Amino acid sequence: MKKFLALTLITLSVISCGKKEKSIDDIISEGNLTEIRAKKSELRTEQNEISDKIERLNEEIEKLDKSKSYPLVTVQKLNDTLFKHYVEVQGDVETDENIIIYPEFSGVLTQVFVEEGQRVNKGQTLAKIDDGGLSSQLSQAESQLSLTKTTFERQSRLWDKKIGSEIQYLESKTNFEAQQKAVDQLRAQLAKTIVKAPFSGVIDKVISDQGQVVSPGQNQLFRLVNLSDMYITAEIPENYLGKINKGSEVLVEISSIGKEFEGEVEQVSDFVNPNNRSFSVKISVPNPKGMVKPNLIATVKLNDYTSEKAILIPQSILQENAQGESITYYIEPKNDSVNVAKKAILKTGLAYDGKIEVLEGLKEEQKIIVEGARTIREGQEVKINQ
């Protein structure tokens, strides 16, 4: 009996241990909701455990596997900075004190007192024209003036004492005033025989020679130039009205003489040219050594926009997606040596000198991918090329 009982227990134990686990198909076919949910929960737990194990293994592989290669990129850390945008146009160097001096009297150019390249002051005598006898006429007229003046003064005293007739007093007064006008006219005419500098400057060219007969409006005598009061005029498209004003910063380059300087807008025209839809600006030009000459061509850069704290990126790394949006890539660290590339959709502003302002999409302290940006995809693991 004991032997039979022991054999029965052993048989039951063997049958129990050899019982097969139900398959997913069996569980589903039975339609037991509680059992299905229990199986799902069991599998999900196993899945999470397996994922954790795989992740741990991957991390260890990355640490130990020296053969795995990552794309190398260079990055740039973003900082807010001053950004200035300029509009670039061409301008002409001019001066208001660049003139040709003509004679005001006809006659022989008897004396030339200056040479080419000579600096002269305002009012300095440059040349003399033969007066054709005006000096003698003036001397005679001045003698006559002296007589008429004496006569008038005597008649005036007598008239004050009620001596003599009124007609005598009026005649003497009229003669004196007429003679005074005649003398003034002769002096004015004689003054025209003396050629004087209308402003300080340099005699750029002596055009007429001594001994030559000259006439007003026909013969040029000298070219006088003042290089200390130079300026540049430039035409600006009308869409910059309100952005460029008096006092706006200007960068000027005159490449022909290798000169660059900073300045500001001195004057903005109130008139828009209907032919080319532009307005003109005037920019003062410092010229202490006289290197800047009239009619030179200048490259003028006028500041039309300034941002005190701008985020700037190289314009060359900017890309465009299928939706026409501007994008670039930045990195987020994964571990000490590996980073993940992330895509940023940007709203951009103005660009200048290879830089473009980012208005939205990036922020200070982020690191953007500079070299290698065009071959990177979203989520790709990269290393920084030190």
C-alpha positions in Angstrom: 0.0 0.0 0.0 2.8 2.4 0.9 4.6 1.5 -2.3 1.5 2.2 -4.3 1.0 5.6 -2.7 4.5 6.7 -3.2 4.4 5.7 -6.9 1.2 7.7 -7.3 2.7 10.8 -5.8 5.8 10.5 -8.0 3.7 10.1 -11.1 1.6 13.2 -10.3 4.7 15.2 -9.6 6.2 14.2 -13.0 3.0 15.1 -14.8 2.8 18.5 -13.0 6.5 19.4 -13.8 6.1 18.4 -17.4 3.0 20.6 -18.0 3.6 23.0 -21.0 3.1 26.8 -20.7 0.2 28.2 -22.8 1.1 29.9 -26.0 -0.1 33.4 -27.0 -2.4 31.8 -29.5 -3.9 29.5 -26.9 -4.5 32.3 -24.5 -6.2 34.4 -27.2 -8.3 31.5 -28.4 -9.6 30.8 -24.9 -10.9 34.4 -24.8 -10.2 34.8 -21.1 -9.8 38.6 -20.7 -8.2 38.4 -17.3 -5.7 35.9 -18.5 -4.9 38.0 -21.6 -4.3 41.1 -19.5 -2.1 39.2 -17.1 -0.1 37.9 -20.0 0.3 41.3 -21.5 1.5 42.8 -18.2 3.9 39.9 -17.8 5.4 40.5 -21.3 5.6 44.3 -20.8 7.6 43.8 -17.6 9.9 41.4 -19.4 10.3 43.9 -22.3 11.2 46.8 -19.9 13.7 44.5 -18.2 15.3 43.6 -21.5 15.4 47.2 -22.7 17.2 48.2 -19.6 19.7 45.4 -20.0 20.3 46.3 -23.7 20.8 50.0 -22.8 23.4 49.1 -20.2 25.1 46.8 -22.6 25.2 49.6 -25.3 26.7 52.0 -22.9 29.4 49.6 -22.0 30.0 48.8 -25.6 30.4 52.5 -26.4 32.9 52.8 -23.6 34.9 49.7 -24.6 34.6 49.6 -28.4 37.4 51.7 -29.7 36.6 50.9 -33.3 33.3 52.8 -33.5 33.5 56.1 -35.3 31.4 59.2 -35.0 31.2 62.2 -37.4 33.5 65.0 -36.2 32.1 68.5 -36.1 33.3 71.9 -34.9 30.9 74.0 -32.8 30.5 77.6 -31.8 29.1 78.8 -28.5 26.4 81.4 -28.9 26.8 84.7 -27.0 24.7 87.9 -27.4 26.7 90.6 -29.1 26.5 94.0 -30.7 25.2 93.7 -34.3 25.3 96.5 -36.9 23.9 96.3 -40.3 25.0 98.6 -43.1 23.7 99.5 -46.5 26.5 99.9 -49.1 26.5 102.4 -51.9 28.9 104.4 -54.0 29.5 108.1 -53.4 31.5 111.0 -55.0 34.0 113.1 -53.2 33.2 116.8 -53.6 34.1 120.3 -52.3 32.2 123.6 -52.6 35.6 125.3 -52.7 36.9 124.1 -56.0 36.6 126.9 -58.6 38.0 128.4 -61.7 38.9 132.1 -61.2 38.0 134.4 -64.2 39.0 138.0 -64.7 36.5 140.8 -64.0 38.3 143.3 -66.2 39.6 143.3 -69.7 43.2 144.0 -70.3 46.8 142.7 -70.2 47.7 140.4 -67.4 50.7 142.4 -66.2 51.6 140.4 -63.1 51.1 136.9 -61.7 52.1 136.6 -58.1 51.5 132.9 -57.4 52.7 129.5 -58.6 51.0 126.2 -59.0 50.8 124.3 -55.7 51.1 127.5 -53.6 48.9 127.9 -50.6 47.1 131.2 -50.4 44.9 132.9 -47.9 41.5 134.5 -48.5 41.9 138.0 -49.9 45.5 137.4 -51.0 46.4 139.1 -54.4 47.0 136.5 -57.1 47.5 138.7 -60.2 47.1 142.2 -61.6 45.6 143.4 -64.9 46.6 146.6 -66.6 43.9 149.2 -65.7 44.1 151.0 -69.0 44.4 154.5 -67.4 41.8 154.0 -64.7 44.4 155.0 -62.0 44.8 158.4 -63.6 41.1 158.9 -64.0 40.6 158.0 -60.3 43.3 160.5 -59.3 41.6 163.3 -61.2 38.2 162.3 -59.9 39.5 162.3 -56.3 40.9 165.8 -56.8 37.6 167.0 -58.1 35.9 165.2 -55.2 38.0 167.1 -52.7 37.1 170.4 -54.3 33.4 169.6 -54.4 33.5 168.5 -50.8 35.2 171.8 -49.7 32.6 173.8 -51.6 29.7 171.9 -50.1 31.0 172.2 -46.6 31.4 176.0 -47.0 27.9 176.4 -48.5 26.6 174.2 -45.7 28.1 176.5 -43.0 26.8 179.6 -44.8 23.3 178.1 -45.1 23.3 177.2 -41.4 23.9 181.0 -40.8 21.1 181.9 -43.3 23.7 183.3 -45.7 23.3 182.7 -49.4 20.5 181.1 -51.4 19.1 177.6 -51.0 19.8 176.9 -54.6 23.5 177.4 -54.1 23.5 175.0 -51.1 21.6 172.3 -53.1 23.8 172.6 -56.1 27.0 172.2 -54.0 25.4 169.2 -52.3 24.4 167.6 -55.5 27.8 168.1 -57.1 29.6 166.6 -54.1 27.3 163.5 -54.0 27.6 163.0 -57.8 31.4 163.2 -57.6 31.5 160.8 -54.7 29.5 158.3 -56.7 31.9 158.8 -59.7 34.9 158.1 -57.5 33.3 155.0 -55.9 32.6 153.6 -59.3 36.1 154.2 -60.5 37.5 152.6 -57.4 35.2 149.6 -57.9 36.4 149.3 -61.5 40.0 149.6 -60.5 39.6 147.0 -57.8 38.6 144.5 -60.5 42.1 144.8 -62.0 43.4 143.1 -58.8 42.6 139.4 -58.8 42.3 138.1 -55.2 41.6 134.7 -53.6 37.9 134.3 -52.7 38.9 131.7 -50.0 42.0 130.1 -48.6 43.3 127.1 -50.5 45.9 125.9 -53.0 46.5 127.2 -56.5 46.0 123.9 -58.4 46.7 125.4 -61.8 47.9 128.7 -63.3 46.0 128.8 -66.6 46.8 132.2 -68.1 50.3 133.5 -68.6 51.7 136.9 -67.7 51.4 139.3 -70.6 48.3 137.6 -72.0 45.2 139.7 -72.8 42.3 138.5 -70.8 38.6 139.2 -70.8 35.7 138.5 -68.3 34.0 135.2 -68.9 36.4 134.1 -71.6 39.8 133.6 -70.2 40.5 131.3 -67.1 43.2 132.6 -64.8 43.6 130.0 -62.0 42.0 126.9 -60.4 41.8 127.3 -56.7 41.0 124.3 -54.5 40.4 124.0 -50.7 40.9 120.4 -49.6 40.2 121.0 -45.9 36.4 121.1 -46.4 35.7 117.9 -48.3 32.5 115.9 -48.3 30.9 112.8 -50.0 27.5 112.8 -51.6 25.7 109.5 -52.2 22.3 108.4 -53.4 20.3 106.1 -51.1 17.2 104.1 -52.2 14.0 105.6 -50.9 13.1 102.4 -48.8 15.8 103.5 -46.4 14.0 106.7 -45.5 13.6 106.8 -41.7 16.4 104.3 -41.2 19.3 106.6 -42.2 19.2 110.0 -40.5 21.4 112.9 -39.7 24.1 111.6 -37.3 23.9 108.0 -38.6 27.2 106.1 -38.4 29.1 105.8 -41.7 32.1 103.7 -42.8 33.9 105.1 -45.8 36.6 103.5 -48.0 38.4 105.3 -50.8 40.3 102.4 -52.4 42.2 104.5 -54.9 44.3 106.1 -52.1 43.9 103.2 -49.6 42.1 105.4 -47.1 39.3 104.3 -44.7 37.6 106.3 -41.9 34.5 106.5 -39.8 32.1 109.4 -40.0 28.5 110.3 -39.7 25.8 111.7 -42.0 25.9 115.5 -41.9 22.8 116.1 -44.0 19.9 114.2 -45.4 18.0 115.6 -48.4 14.3 116.3 -48.1 13.9 115.6 -51.8 13.3 112.2 -53.4 14.6 112.0 -57.0 11.6 110.8 -59.1 14.0 109.4 -61.8 15.7 106.8 -59.6 13.6 106.9 -56.4 16.5 107.9 -54.2 17.5 110.6 -51.7 20.9 112.1 -51.2 23.1 112.3 -48.1 26.2 114.4 -47.3 29.1 113.0 -45.3 32.0 115.1 -44.1 35.5 113.8 -45.0 38.5 114.4 -42.7 41.5 115.4 -44.9 44.3 116.5 -42.7 47.1 115.5 -45.2 45.2 116.6 -48.3 45.2 113.1 -49.8 41.5 113.2 -50.6 40.8 114.9 -53.9 37.6 116.1 -55.6 35.8 113.6 -57.9 37.3 110.4 -56.2 34.9 107.5 -55.9 34.2 106.3 -52.4 32.4 103.1 -51.0 30.0 104.3 -48.4 28.5 101.9 -45.7 25.7 103.5 -43.8 24.4 102.0 -40.5 20.6 101.4 -40.9 20.1 98.9 -38.1 21.7 98.2 -34.7 20.9 95.5 -32.1 22.7 95.7 -28.7 22.2 92.0 -27.8 22.0 89.9 -30.9 22.4 86.2 -31.5 24.6 85.8 -34.6 25.4 82.7 -36.6 27.5 82.2 -39.8 25.3 82.7 -42.8 27.0 79.8 -44.5 25.6 77.1 -42.1 22.0 78.2 -42.7 19.9 75.6 -44.5 16.3 75.3 -45.8 13.9 72.5 -45.3 11.1 71.3 -47.6 8.7 73.7 -46.0 11.0 76.6 -46.8 12.0 77.2 -43.2 15.5 78.2 -42.2 17.2 75.5 -40.1 20.5 74.8 -38.5 21.9 72.2 -36.0 23.1 72.5 -32.4 24.4 69.8 -30.0 23.2 68.4 -26.7 25.7 66.3 -24.7 25.0 62.6 -24.3 28.0 61.7 -22.3 31.5 63.1 -21.7 32.6 62.5 -25.3 29.5 62.0 -27.4 26.8 64.6 -28.4 23.5 64.4 -30.2 22.7 66.8 -33.1 19.4 68.7 -32.7 17.6 70.6 -35.4 16.6 74.2 -34.8 13.9 76.0 -36.9 14.9 79.7 -37.0 13.4 83.1 -37.6 16.1 85.2 -38.9 16.7 88.9 -39.3 19.3 90.9 -41.3 22.6 89.6 -42.5 25.9 91.5 -42.9 29.5 90.5 -43.3 28.8 86.8 -43.4 26.7 86.9 -40.2 23.0 86.7 -39.8 20.9 87.6 -36.8 18.7 84.9 -35.2 15.5 86.3 -33.8 13.9 83.0 -32.7 15.0 79.4 -32.5 18.4 79.6 -30.7 19.5 81.1 -27.4 22.6 82.1 -25.6 25.0 79.4 -24.4 23.9 76.9 -27.0 26.5 75.3 -29.2 25.8 75.3 -32.9 27.5 73.0 -35.4 29.6 75.0 -37.8 31.8 72.6 -39.8 29.9 69.5 -40.7 26.5 71.1 -40.4 25.4 70.2 -43.9 26.0 66.5 -43.5 24.4 66.0 -40.1 20.9 64.6 -39.5 18.5 65.1 -36.6 19.4 62.8 -33.6 22.8 61.7 -35.1 25.5 61.2 -32.5 28.6 63.3 -33.1 31.9 64.1 -31.5 33.5 67.6 -31.3 36.7 68.0 -33.2 39.0 69.6 -30.6 
